[in-house]
Amino acid sequence: MTTISLPARSEVPVNDTWDLSSLYPNEEAWEAGLRELESRIAGFAAYQGRLAESPAVLAELLQFDADTDRLAERVAIYASLRTTEDQANSAAQRNMGRFESIGSRLDQAASFIRPELLAIDDQTMERFLGSNELKPWRLALERVVRYKPYTLGAKEEQLLAMQSEMAHAASQAYTKLTDADLKFGKIKDAEGVEKELSQATLLEFLYSPDRDVRRQAFHQYYEQIQGHENTLAATLNGSVQGDVYYARARGYESALQKALFADDVPMSVYDNLIASVRKNLPSIHRYYEVRRRALQLDEIHHYDTYVPILSNQKVHRTWDEAVSLVIESLAPLGDEYCSVLESGLRGRWCDRYPNKNKHSGAFSCGSFDGDPYILMNYKPDVLNDTFTLTHEAGHSMHSYYSARSQPFQYYRYVIFVAEVASTFNEQLLTVKMMEQAESDEQRAYLINNELDSIRSTLVRQTMFAEFEKKSHELVESGEPLTVDSVKEIYGGLLRDYFGPQFALDDELSLECLRIPHFYRAFYVYKYATGLSAAIALAQRVLQGGKQELNEYLGFLRSGGSKFPLELLRDAGVDMEQSGPVDTALQRFDTLLTEFESLIGGE
C-alpha cells in the first residue's frame, strides 16, 4: 500500500503559497502594527462623555474609531492567516492570542460609543445628521440610531451584557455532548477499512456507494441521539428560550423579528421563501422518485439522498487548468473582472495545496488594505475542488470591488448578500462545464451536481428555517420544547418536504436535535435566499446585455453601503417577491426533466 504524506509547511514551494506582504512585508512590520494598535487604546478616553457636544467632536471620534478598526483588521487578518498555514505553529498561535488580548481591551475602551450615541435626544441627533461634518457617517449613525426603540437603560443593558456567557450555555452543552461525550462507535467503509463514526464523519459514510454502510451509519448514529434525546431536547429548548427572552426583554414582537431587524428584512421575505418552496415541493418529490429508480431501490430512505446517482467522473485538472476553466466560465463578467482575478489566482492570492497541519476546507478572506486571500486545499483529482475555487473567488472579487469603491465604514458586506457573489460564480461554471460536456453521462453528472446543490441549499435550508420559526412560535406561546413536541413539528415537516413516497425512518424526526445551526437561530434562511438570488442574477447576466452586467458589478462594488434587499434590487432581483425563489426552483424542474431523459427515465 502506498502512503502519501503531506509536506511540512517549510517544504511547500513558495509560488504555491499566498504572499501576505500586501498586509505586512514581514513579522517585524506586523509587530510594529500591533504596537501601534495597542497605543490607540488610550485615545478613546478623550471622547468619552463628549459625543453630544458637537457634530465636529462626534465626527472626530468616528474617524478615530474607523482608523483603529481598519488597523485592527489588518493586524488580525495577518495573524489569523498565519495560524491557518500550520495550526501546530505555536509562534503564530501566540501572535493571534496577543492580538485577541489587545482587541478585547480595545472593545472595552470603545464600549461607551454606542450607549452614548443612543442617549443623544432625537432632536439633537437630527440636527447632527444634517451637518456637513457628519455627512460621511450619516448612514452608519442611522444604522445605530434605529436600534433606539429596542435599547434599554444603562442598568438593564449592563445586566443583559452580564448574562452573555450564560446565554451560550445551552449551545456549549450541545457541542460538548455531540462532539466529545457521545460515542458512536466504528464502522467499516466500502473497502472494509474500520473508521470512527462521529458528528463530523456521518456525512462521509452517507456518501458511500455501499448501501449497507449508509444504512448502518444512519441507524448506529441515531441510536445514540435517541439514547440522549431528552438531554438534546432540553439544550435546544434552552437555546430557543434564550432567543425568546432577549427578544422580549428588548421589546421586539418576536425572536424572528429581532433576528431580521439587523438586515432590515421584513417578515414577508422569510414567509415568502417558505411559501414558494412549499408551492414547488411536487418537483422535489419527483426528484426523490427519480433518485430511487436510478439507484434501483425498492424504497428510498434519507440515507440514500447523499450518494451520487452517477459514479464520480474521472478528472485530473491541474491548478493552472482549473484557473483557466474558471476564468473562461466567468467571461460574461467582463475583461476587468477576469484579468484581475486571473492575476490573483495565477499569482499569490491563494494558498493552494494541502500541507501538514494546514486548516482544512477553503475560505476567502478579504480586507480593506490587503489582497482578498483564498485558502484552498486543492486536489487535481476532485471535481468539486474546481467549484470550490470559483466559489471562493466570487467572495474575493466581491471584497476586491467593494474595498476599492467604498470608504472603510461601508465596504463590509453582510452574510445575506455574501453568498450571492460566490454561488453566482458556481452557476456560471456549471453552465460552461455543461456546454463542454463530452458525453451524456458527463452532462448528467453535472446536472445531478446542480440538482443536489439546489435541493440541499435551497430546499433543505428552507425546511430548517420553517422548523426554527415553528419551534420559536411554540415557546413564544408558552409551551416548552420537549422530545414529543420537536418530533411532532419536525416529523410533520419531513412528511411535507420529502413527500408521500419517501420512506421516513422513525429516528429521522430526531434530526432537528443534531443540527448545530439551530443554536444560531434564523441564520439558515440566508443560504436559501442567497442561492435563489444568485441563480436569478446569473440568468439575468447571461441572457442580458451591458446594463444587466453593469448592475451586477455595481452590486459587487456597493459593499455594505445599503441594506441587503436594496443592494439586490439595484442588481435586478427583488427578494421581497417570490420571483427569484420560483426562478431557482423552475431551473431545478427543467434540469430534472433533462436529467431523466439523459439517464433513461424508467
VOLUM-19402 format. One line per field, with one value per residue (C-alpha): x, y, z; residue in one letter; residue number from 1. Coordinates in nm, 2 decimals, m for minus. Layout:
BEGIN
X (X	...)
Y (Y	...)
Z (Z	...)
residuo (a	...)
num (NUM	...)
# end
This chain:
BEGIN
X (0.00	0.14	0.12	0.12	0.25	0.16	0.46	0.56	0.49	0.86	0.86	0.58	0.71	0.68	0.47	0.21	0.16	m0.01	0.20	0.08	0.30	0.00	m0.08	0.27	0.60	0.74	0.68	0.87	0.63	0.34	0.49	0.50	0.14	0.04	0.23	0.06	m0.28	m0.21	m0.11	m0.45	m0.64	m0.59	m0.71	m1.08	m1.08	m1.06	m1.40	m1.59	m1.89	m1.85	m2.03	m2.33	m2.10	m2.10	m2.10	m1.73	m1.64	m1.86	m1.71	m1.36	m1.44	m1.60	m1.29	m1.06	m1.27	m1.27	m0.89	m0.84	m1.08	m0.90	m0.56	m0.71	m0.85	m0.51	m0.33	m0.59	m0.61	m0.23	m0.21	m0.51	m0.39	m0.05	m0.23	m0.41	m0.09	0.03	m0.20	0.09	0.29	0.30	0.45	0.16	m0.09	0.08	0.07	m0.30	m0.36	m0.16	m0.39	m0.70	m0.59	m0.54	m0.86	m1.05	m0.90	m1.00	m1.35	m1.37	m1.22	m1.47	m1.77	m1.91	m1.97	m2.30	m2.47	m2.37	m2.50	m2.83	m2.86	m2.85	m3.20	m3.38	m3.39	m3.01	m2.93	m3.15	m2.95	m2.62	m2.72	m2.78	m2.44	m2.15	m1.91	m2.12	m2.22	m1.98	m2.11	m2.48	m2.58	m2.36	m2.52	m2.87	m2.80	m2.71	m3.00	m3.26	m3.19	m3.31	m3.66	m3.50	m3.23	m3.28	m3.15	m2.79	m2.85	m3.07	m2.81	m2.54	m2.75	m2.81	m2.44	m2.35	m2.57	m2.38	m2.18	m2.49	m2.67	m2.43	m2.46	m2.71	m2.50	m2.19	m2.36	m2.49	m2.14	m1.97	m2.22	m2.23	m1.86	m1.70	m1.91	m2.13	m1.95	m2.10	m1.86	m1.68	m1.80	m1.62	m1.64	m1.70	m1.33	m1.35	m1.15	m1.28	m1.34	m1.47	m1.84	m1.90	m2.09	m1.81	m1.78	m2.15	m2.18	m1.88	m2.05	m2.38	m2.19	m2.08	m2.18	m2.24	m2.60	m2.53	m2.26	m2.50	m2.78	m2.56	m2.41	m2.75	m2.90	m2.59	m2.56	m2.93	m2.92	m2.70	m2.91	m3.22	m3.05	m2.99	m3.30	m3.42	m3.09	m3.07	m3.43	m3.35	m3.04	m3.24	m3.52	m3.27	m3.13	m3.48	m3.59	m3.29	m3.38	m3.73	m3.62	m3.38	m3.63	m3.90	m3.65	m3.58	m3.94	m3.93	m4.25	m4.08	m3.74	m3.77	m3.84	m3.53	m3.31	m3.44	m3.41	m3.03	m3.05	m3.38	m3.55	m3.93	m4.11	m4.27	m3.93	m3.90	m4.26	m4.25	m3.94	m4.13	m4.44	m4.25	m4.06	m4.38	m4.55	m4.27	m4.24	m4.40	m4.09	m3.87	m4.08	m4.04	m3.66	m3.66	m3.85	m3.60	m3.32	m3.49	m3.53	m3.18	m3.03	m3.26	m3.41	m3.74	m3.78	m3.58	m3.46	m3.28	m2.95	m2.99	m3.01	m2.64	m2.46	m2.41	m2.66	m2.38	m2.04	m1.79	m1.65	m1.27	m1.09	m0.74	m0.72	m0.41	m0.43	m0.35	m0.61	m0.87	m0.79	m0.83	m1.17	m1.29	m1.17	m1.33	m1.66	m1.66	m1.60	m1.96	m1.84	m1.60	m1.23	m1.16	m1.31	m1.14	m0.80	m0.78	m0.90	m0.67	m0.37	m0.46	m0.52	m0.20	m0.01	m0.02	m0.37	m0.41	m0.26	m0.32	m0.25	m0.27	0.02	0.08	m0.14	m0.30	m0.65	m0.90	m1.15	m1.15	m1.23	m1.19	m1.06	m1.09	m0.98	m0.97	m0.60	m0.48	m0.53	m0.85	m0.68	m0.81	m0.72	m0.76	m0.67	m0.68	m0.67	m0.64	m0.85	m1.15	m1.41	m1.57	m1.25	m1.28	m1.63	m1.48	m1.22	m1.47	m1.69	m1.42	m1.30	m1.65	m1.62	m1.27	m1.38	m1.68	m1.42	m1.19	m1.45	m1.61	m1.28	m1.19	m1.53	m1.64	m1.50	m1.39	m1.70	m1.92	m1.71	m1.80	m2.10	m2.33	m2.40	m2.73	m2.55	m2.22	m2.33	m2.47	m2.14	m1.99	m2.28	m2.32	m1.98	m2.07	m2.37	m2.15	m1.90	m2.19	m2.32	m1.97	m1.90	m2.23	m2.16	m1.83	m1.95	m1.82	m2.09	m2.44	m2.31	m2.08	m2.36	m2.59	m2.33	m2.31	m2.68	m2.71	m2.45	m2.66	m2.98	m2.83	m2.69	m3.03	m3.20	m2.95	m2.90	m3.25	m3.50	m3.33	m3.23	m3.59	m3.72	m3.47	m3.59	m3.95	m3.86	m3.69	m4.00	m4.24	m4.02	m3.98	m4.35	m4.43	m4.21	m4.35	m4.69	m4.58	m4.50	m4.16	m3.98	m3.99	m3.89	m4.26	m4.31	m4.00	m4.07	m4.42	m4.30	m4.01	m4.18	m4.46	m4.20	m4.03	m4.35	m4.43	m4.08	m3.99	m4.34	m4.57	m4.35	m4.04	m3.96	m3.92	m3.73	m3.87	m3.53	m3.53	m3.77	m3.48	m3.26	m3.35	m3.17	m2.83	m2.83	m2.58	m2.73	m3.04	m2.82	m2.77	m3.14	m3.28	m2.95	m3.00	m3.27	m2.99	m2.84	m3.17	m3.22	m2.86	m2.87	m3.21	m3.07	m2.75	m2.94	m3.18	m2.88	m2.68	m2.96	m3.01	m2.65	m2.62	m2.94	m2.89	m2.66	m2.44	m2.70	m2.75	m2.38	m2.32	m2.59	m2.44	m2.09	m2.25	m2.38	m2.02	m1.89	m2.16	m2.03	m2.24	m2.35	m2.71	m2.93	m2.91	m3.26	m3.19	m2.85	m3.01	m3.29	m3.03	m2.87	m3.20	m3.37	m3.64	m3.62	m3.95	m4.12	m4.14	m3.99	m3.62	m3.71	m3.96	m3.69	m3.44	m3.70	m3.81	m3.45	m3.45	m3.75	m3.61	m3.28	m3.46	m3.66	m3.33	m3.17	m3.45	m3.41	m3.03	m3.04	m3.33	m3.64	m3.77)
Y (0.00	0.34	0.60	0.97	1.20	1.57	1.80	2.02	2.39	2.46	2.22	2.38	2.57	2.94	3.00	2.77	2.98	3.31	3.63	3.83	4.13	4.34	4.33	4.33	4.25	4.06	3.97	4.28	4.51	4.32	4.37	4.74	4.74	4.55	4.81	5.09	4.93	4.90	5.26	5.37	5.22	5.52	5.75	5.67	5.82	6.17	6.14	5.96	6.17	6.42	6.27	6.50	6.81	6.89	6.73	6.80	6.61	6.31	6.31	6.32	6.02	5.82	5.88	5.77	5.46	5.37	5.42	5.20	4.93	4.94	4.89	4.61	4.44	4.44	4.31	4.05	3.91	3.87	3.69	3.47	3.37	3.27	3.04	2.86	2.78	2.54	2.50	2.35	2.67	2.79	3.12	3.20	3.09	3.31	3.61	3.56	3.54	3.86	4.04	3.90	4.03	4.38	4.35	4.28	4.59	4.80	4.68	4.78	5.12	5.19	5.04	5.38	5.48	5.30	5.38	5.75	5.77	5.62	5.86	6.16	6.30	6.27	6.65	6.68	6.38	6.50	6.83	6.64	6.42	6.73	6.87	6.87	6.72	6.40	6.36	6.07	5.90	5.96	5.60	5.45	5.67	5.60	5.22	5.27	5.50	5.27	5.04	5.31	5.16	4.83	4.97	4.97	5.19	5.17	4.94	4.70	4.69	4.61	4.32	4.18	4.21	4.02	3.74	3.68	3.38	3.22	3.28	3.04	2.76	2.56	2.57	2.48	2.18	2.07	2.09	1.91	1.64	1.58	1.64	1.49	1.29	1.09	0.78	0.65	0.36	0.24	0.13	m0.05	0.15	0.00	m0.10	m0.28	m0.01	0.05	0.42	0.62	0.74	1.08	1.40	1.51	1.19	1.09	1.26	1.08	0.74	0.87	0.93	0.57	0.37	0.07	0.09	m0.14	0.11	0.40	0.22	0.11	0.45	0.61	0.37	0.35	0.73	0.79	0.51	0.75	1.05	0.86	0.75	1.11	1.27	1.42	1.60	1.72	1.84	2.03	2.20	2.30	2.43	2.63	2.80	2.88	3.01	3.24	3.38	3.45	3.60	3.85	3.95	4.02	4.20	4.44	4.49	4.30	4.14	3.80	3.63	3.62	3.99	4.06	3.84	4.00	4.36	4.39	4.35	4.54	4.23	4.22	3.91	3.87	3.77	3.48	3.38	3.41	3.19	2.91	2.96	2.95	2.63	2.46	2.55	2.38	2.07	1.83	1.88	1.79	1.48	1.39	1.42	1.16	0.92	0.97	0.91	0.59	0.45	0.55	0.38	0.08	0.09	m0.06	0.24	0.55	0.65	0.96	0.77	0.73	1.10	1.19	0.93	1.05	0.89	0.86	0.74	1.02	1.14	1.08	1.41	1.53	1.91	2.09	2.42	2.61	2.42	2.48	2.86	2.86	2.69	2.93	3.24	3.11	3.05	3.40	3.57	3.72	3.94	4.13	4.18	4.37	4.11	3.83	3.99	4.09	3.75	3.56	3.76	3.69	3.31	3.26	3.49	3.46	3.54	3.17	2.92	2.63	2.28	2.08	2.06	1.91	2.08	2.32	2.44	2.21	2.32	2.65	3.02	3.37	3.64	3.99	4.31	4.68	4.71	4.37	4.13	3.92	3.60	3.24	2.93	2.61	2.25	2.19	1.83	1.78	1.46	1.61	1.78	1.97	2.15	2.35	2.46	2.54	2.76	2.96	2.99	3.14	3.36	3.50	3.61	3.75	3.96	4.09	4.21	4.34	4.56	4.67	4.78	4.98	5.15	5.23	5.41	5.18	5.23	5.09	4.84	4.53	4.33	4.12	3.74	3.80	3.91	3.73	3.40	3.56	3.65	3.31	3.09	3.32	3.21	2.85	2.90	3.03	2.74	2.49	2.64	2.64	2.28	2.16	2.33	2.15	1.81	1.54	1.28	1.25	1.08	1.37	1.62	1.42	1.41	1.79	1.83	1.59	1.80	2.11	1.94	1.83	2.18	2.34	2.07	2.09	2.47	2.60	2.33	2.17	2.50	2.63	2.33	2.41	2.78	2.67	2.45	2.74	2.95	2.69	2.59	2.96	3.02	2.73	2.86	3.21	3.06	2.94	2.58	2.44	2.22	1.86	1.54	1.49	1.85	1.87	1.52	1.64	1.96	1.81	1.49	1.70	1.90	1.58	1.43	1.76	1.81	1.46	1.35	1.05	0.80	0.86	0.60	0.80	0.62	0.70	0.82	1.09	1.30	1.35	1.51	1.85	1.76	1.72	2.04	2.29	2.57	2.57	2.72	3.03	3.08	3.23	3.22	2.93	3.11	3.33	3.03	2.97	3.34	3.37	3.08	3.20	3.55	3.40	3.18	3.47	3.71	3.46	3.40	3.78	3.85	3.56	3.65	4.03	4.29	4.57	4.71	4.38	4.33	4.68	4.64	4.32	4.47	4.77	4.53	4.39	4.75	4.85	4.66	4.75	5.09	5.00	4.73	4.39	4.39	4.73	4.62	4.32	4.53	4.75	4.44	4.33	4.09	4.17	3.93	4.07	3.90	3.52	3.56	3.47	3.16	3.05	3.10	2.88	2.61	2.63	2.58	2.27	2.13	2.20	2.03	1.74	1.68	1.68	1.46	1.20	1.19	1.15	0.86	0.69	0.77	0.44)
Z (0.00	m0.10	0.17	0.07	0.33	0.33	0.31	0.61	0.56	0.51	0.22	0.02	m0.29	m0.23	m0.55	m0.42	m0.11	m0.06	m0.03	0.27	0.20	0.10	0.47	0.62	0.44	0.74	1.11	1.23	1.04	1.19	1.54	1.47	1.36	1.68	1.90	1.71	1.77	2.14	2.16	2.03	2.32	2.54	2.27	2.32	2.67	2.52	2.37	2.64	2.76	2.48	2.18	2.22	2.24	1.87	1.52	1.49	1.81	1.70	1.35	1.50	1.72	1.44	1.22	1.51	1.57	1.20	1.17	1.47	1.33	1.00	1.16	1.38	1.07	0.91	1.22	1.29	0.93	0.90	1.24	1.16	0.82	0.96	1.21	0.92	0.74	1.01	1.31	1.51	1.47	1.83	1.74	1.51	1.77	2.03	1.80	1.74	2.11	2.16	1.91	2.08	2.41	2.27	2.07	2.39	2.56	2.25	2.27	2.63	2.56	2.28	2.46	2.56	2.19	2.12	2.45	2.42	2.07	2.17	2.46	2.23	2.21	1.88	1.81	1.86	1.66	1.37	1.37	1.39	1.09	0.88	0.94	0.69	0.93	0.97	0.61	0.55	0.86	0.82	0.72	0.99	1.25	1.12	1.15	1.52	1.60	1.45	1.75	1.99	2.04	2.14	2.37	2.75	3.02	3.13	3.43	3.22	2.94	3.19	3.33	2.98	2.90	3.22	3.10	2.78	2.90	3.04	2.71	2.54	2.80	2.60	2.28	2.47	2.63	2.30	2.14	2.42	2.41	2.04	1.96	2.26	2.50	2.26	2.13	1.80	1.76	1.44	1.10	0.82	0.49	0.15	0.13	0.47	0.65	1.00	1.07	1.36	1.33	1.47	1.42	1.19	0.98	0.95	0.61	0.48	0.54	0.39	0.06	0.05	m0.26	m0.03	0.09	0.39	0.50	0.47	0.65	0.93	0.98	0.99	1.25	1.46	1.47	1.56	1.83	2.03	1.95	2.06	2.37	2.47	2.32	2.64	2.71	2.35	2.35	2.68	2.53	2.22	2.44	2.64	2.33	2.20	2.54	2.54	2.19	2.31	2.63	2.47	2.21	2.47	2.70	2.42	2.31	1.98	1.85	1.83	1.82	1.44	1.41	1.63	1.40	1.08	1.21	1.17	0.79	0.77	0.63	0.66	0.79	0.45	0.29	0.54	0.49	0.11	0.09	0.28	0.07	m0.26	m0.17	m0.05	m0.37	m0.57	m0.35	m0.61	m0.82	m0.52	m0.46	m0.82	m0.78	m0.50	m0.71	m1.00	m0.75	m0.62	m0.97	m1.08	m0.77	m0.83	m0.48	m0.37	m0.14	m0.08	0.27	0.40	0.39	0.02	m0.06	m0.04	m0.25	m0.61	m0.85	m1.11	m1.03	m0.99	m1.32	m1.35	m1.36	m1.34	m1.36	m1.26	m1.07	m1.39	m1.58	m1.31	m1.32	m1.70	m1.68	m1.40	m1.59	m1.91	m1.74	m1.59	m1.93	m1.92	m1.62	m1.85	m1.91	m1.59	m1.36	m1.53	m1.57	m1.20	m1.08	m1.32	m1.20	m0.84	m0.89	m1.10	m0.87	m0.49	m0.36	m0.29	m0.06	m0.30	m0.17	0.15	0.38	0.73	1.00	0.75	0.81	0.64	0.38	0.20	0.27	0.13	0.35	0.21	0.38	0.31	0.27	0.16	m0.13	m0.10	0.00	m0.06	0.14	m0.07	m0.02	m0.39	m0.52	m0.90	m0.90	m0.72	m0.95	m0.67	m0.59	m0.91	m0.79	m0.45	m0.62	m0.82	m0.51	m0.30	m0.60	m0.60	m0.24	m0.31	m0.61	m0.40	m0.14	m0.41	m0.58	m0.25	m0.09	m0.40	m0.43	m0.08	0.22	0.50	0.71	0.42	0.24	0.45	0.32	0.53	0.52	0.34	0.02	0.08	m0.07	m0.38	m0.54	m0.46	m0.58	m0.88	m0.99	m0.94	m1.17	m1.45	m1.40	m1.42	m1.74	m1.90	m1.80	m1.93	m2.26	m2.27	m2.16	m2.39	m2.32	m2.20	m1.88	m1.81	m1.86	m1.65	m1.37	m1.38	m1.38	m1.08	m0.90	m0.96	m0.86	m0.53	m0.47	m0.51	m0.30	m0.01	m0.01	m0.11	m0.01	0.29	0.45	0.40	0.59	0.86	0.85	0.89	1.19	1.35	1.30	1.44	1.74	1.84	1.80	2.02	2.30	2.25	2.31	2.65	2.56	2.61	2.36	2.46	2.28	2.18	2.06	1.85	1.69	1.61	1.44	1.26	1.17	1.00	0.81	0.69	0.56	0.37	0.23	0.13	0.01	0.04	m0.15	0.07	0.35	0.66	0.94	1.28	1.40	1.14	1.34	1.58	1.32	1.45	1.77	1.59	1.37	1.51	1.30	1.53	1.81	1.58	1.51	1.19	1.00	0.76	0.55	0.41	0.24	0.05	m0.04	m0.14	m0.39	m0.52	m0.59	m0.75	m0.99	m1.09	m1.13	m1.33	m1.57	m1.60	m1.68	m1.92	m2.11	m2.08	m2.21	m2.08	m1.84	m1.66	m1.63	m1.50	m1.24	m1.12	m1.10	m0.92	m0.66	m0.61	m0.57	m0.33	m0.03	0.27	0.15	0.16	0.33	0.15	0.00	m0.16	m0.29	m0.46	m0.60	m0.76	m0.91	m1.06	m0.82	m0.56	m0.27	m0.13	m0.42	m0.49	m0.83	m0.75	m0.55	m0.81	m1.08	m0.89	m0.85	m1.21	m1.31	m1.08	m1.25	m1.60	m1.51	m1.35	m1.68	m1.88	m1.62	m1.65	m2.03	m2.01	m1.77	m1.94	m1.73	m1.60)
residuo (m	t	t	i	s	l	p	a	r	s	e	v	p	v	n	d	t	w	d	l	s	s	l	y	p	n	e	e	a	w	e	a	g	l	r	e	l	e	s	r	i	a	g	f	a	a	y	q	g	r	l	a	e	s	p	a	v	l	a	e	l	l	q	f	d	a	d	t	d	r	l	a	e	r	v	a	i	y	a	s	l	r	t	t	e	d	q	a	n	s	a	a	q	r	n	m	g	r	f	e	s	i	g	s	r	l	d	q	a	a	s	f	i	r	p	e	l	l	a	i	d	d	q	t	m	e	r	f	l	g	s	n	e	l	k	p	w	r	l	a	l	e	r	v	v	r	y	k	p	y	t	l	g	a	k	e	e	q	l	l	a	m	q	s	e	m	a	h	a	a	s	q	a	y	t	k	l	t	d	a	d	l	k	f	g	k	i	k	d	a	e	g	v	e	k	e	l	s	q	a	t	l	l	e	f	l	y	s	p	d	r	d	v	r	r	q	a	f	h	q	y	y	e	q	i	q	g	h	e	n	t	l	a	a	t	l	n	g	s	v	q	g	d	v	y	y	a	r	a	r	g	y	e	s	a	l	q	k	a	l	f	a	d	d	v	p	m	s	v	y	d	n	l	i	a	s	v	r	k	n	l	p	s	i	h	r	y	y	e	v	r	r	r	a	l	q	l	d	e	i	h	h	y	d	t	y	v	p	i	l	s	n	q	k	v	h	r	t	w	d	e	a	v	s	l	v	i	e	s	l	a	p	l	g	d	e	y	c	s	v	l	e	s	g	l	r	g	r	w	c	d	r	y	p	n	k	n	k	h	s	g	a	f	s	c	g	s	f	d	g	d	p	y	i	l	m	n	y	k	p	d	v	l	n	d	t	f	t	l	t	h	e	a	g	h	s	m	h	s	y	y	s	a	r	s	q	p	f	q	y	y	r	y	v	i	f	v	a	e	v	a	s	t	f	n	e	q	l	l	t	v	k	m	m	e	q	a	e	s	d	e	q	r	a	y	l	i	n	n	e	l	d	s	i	r	s	t	l	v	r	q	t	m	f	a	e	f	e	k	k	s	h	e	l	v	e	s	g	e	p	l	t	v	d	s	v	k	e	i	y	g	g	l	l	r	d	y	f	g	p	q	f	a	l	d	d	e	l	s	l	e	c	l	r	i	p	h	f	y	r	a	f	y	v	y	k	y	a	t	g	l	s	a	a	i	a	l	a	q	r	v	l	q	g	g	k	q	e	l	n	e	y	l	g	f	l	r	s	g	g	s	k	f	p	l	e	l	l	r	d	a	g	v	d	m	e	q	s	g	p	v	d	t	a	l	q	r	f	d	t	l	l	t	e	f	e	s	l	i	g	g	e)
num (1	2	3	4	5	6	7	8	9	10	11	12	13	14	15	16	17	18	19	20	21	22	23	24	25	26	27	28	29	30	31	32	33	34	35	36	37	38	39	40	41	42	43	44	45	46	47	48	49	50	51	52	53	54	55	56	57	58	59	60	61	62	63	64	65	66	67	68	69	70	71	72	73	74	75	76	77	78	79	80	81	82	83	84	85	86	87	88	89	90	91	92	93	94	95	96	97	98	99	100	101	102	103	104	105	106	107	108	109	110	111	112	113	114	115	116	117	118	119	120	121	122	123	124	125	126	127	128	129	130	131	132	133	134	135	136	137	138	139	140	141	142	143	144	145	146	147	148	149	150	151	152	153	154	155	156	157	158	159	160	161	162	163	164	165	166	167	168	169	170	171	172	173	174	175	176	177	178	179	180	181	182	183	184	185	186	187	188	189	190	191	192	193	194	195	196	197	198	199	200	201	202	203	204	205	206	207	208	209	210	211	212	213	214	215	216	217	218	219	220	221	222	223	224	225	226	227	228	229	230	231	232	233	234	235	236	237	238	239	240	241	242	243	244	245	246	247	248	249	250	251	252	253	254	255	256	257	258	259	260	261	262	263	264	265	266	267	268	269	270	271	272	273	274	275	276	277	278	279	280	281	282	283	284	285	286	287	288	289	290	291	292	293	294	295	296	297	298	299	300	301	302	303	304	305	306	307	308	309	310	311	312	313	314	315	316	317	318	319	320	321	322	323	324	325	326	327	328	329	330	331	332	333	334	335	336	337	338	339	340	341	342	343	344	345	346	347	348	349	350	351	352	353	354	355	356	357	358	359	360	361	362	363	364	365	366	367	368	369	370	371	372	373	374	375	376	377	378	379	380	381	382	383	384	385	386	387	388	389	390	391	392	393	394	395	396	397	398	399	400	401	402	403	404	405	406	407	408	409	410	411	412	413	414	415	416	417	418	419	420	421	422	423	424	425	426	427	428	429	430	431	432	433	434	435	436	437	438	439	440	441	442	443	444	445	446	447	448	449	450	451	452	453	454	455	456	457	458	459	460	461	462	463	464	465	466	467	468	469	470	471	472	473	474	475	476	477	478	479	480	481	482	483	484	485	486	487	488	489	490	491	492	493	494	495	496	497	498	499	500	501	502	503	504	505	506	507	508	509	510	511	512	513	514	515	516	517	518	519	520	521	522	523	524	525	526	527	528	529	530	531	532	533	534	535	536	537	538	539	540	541	542	543	544	545	546	547	548	549	550	551	552	553	554	555	556	557	558	559	560	561	562	563	564	565	566	567	568	569	570	571	572	573	574	575	576	577	578	579	580	581	582	583	584	585	586	587	588	589	590	591	592	593	594	595	596	597	598	599	600	601	602)
# end
